[in-house]
Amino acid sequence: MTKPFQLIAKITPKPEYMEDVRQNILGILDRTRAEPGCLKFKLLQGRDGSCFYLDEEWASDEALAEHYAAPYIAPVFAKYEDWLAAPVEIHKMTPLA
């Protein structure tokens, strides 16, 4: 099992889908935060308003994989295929200090 790690996901919607993306992410916040392997899950918006960021911390890679496999996540990812201007950028990080 891997150690806890942090993740930043950059989500860039097409302008006409900004509110749809926001609402879909808001709709999964509570369920995601309740997952046993989720240590942090925060939604932020870029100051220019063009993208969202998820600031996440997971107990392990396995916990993140379970999150991605959760039945409420698949519909969000399916909508992203049409709603996003670019693929989601995911950056996994290990805290150093």
MONOR-V741093 format. One record per backbone hydrogen bond with DSSP energy under -1.0 kcal/mol. CO is the residue of the C=O (numbers start at 1). NH is the residue of the N-H. If there is no record, write none. Layout:
co:CO nh:NH
co:CO nh:NH
//
This chain:
co:5 nh:58
co:6 nh:93
co:7 nh:56
co:8 nh:91
co:9 nh:54
co:10 nh:89
co:11 nh:52
co:12 nh:85
co:14 nh:17
co:15 nh:18
co:17 nh:21
co:18 nh:22
co:19 nh:23
co:20 nh:24
co:21 nh:25
co:22 nh:26
co:23 nh:27
co:25 nh:28
co:28 nh:32
co:29 nh:33
co:30 nh:34
co:32 nh:35
co:35 nh:38
co:37 nh:59
co:40 nh:57
co:42 nh:55
co:44 nh:53
co:46 nh:49
co:51 nh:46
co:52 nh:11
co:53 nh:44
co:54 nh:9
co:55 nh:42
co:56 nh:7
co:57 nh:39
co:57 nh:40
co:58 nh:5
co:60 nh:64
co:61 nh:65
co:62 nh:66
co:63 nh:67
co:64 nh:68
co:65 nh:69
co:67 nh:70
co:70 nh:73
co:70 nh:74
co:73 nh:77
co:74 nh:78
co:75 nh:79
co:76 nh:80
co:79 nh:82
co:79 nh:83
co:80 nh:84
co:83 nh:14
co:89 nh:10
co:91 nh:8
co:93 nh:6
//
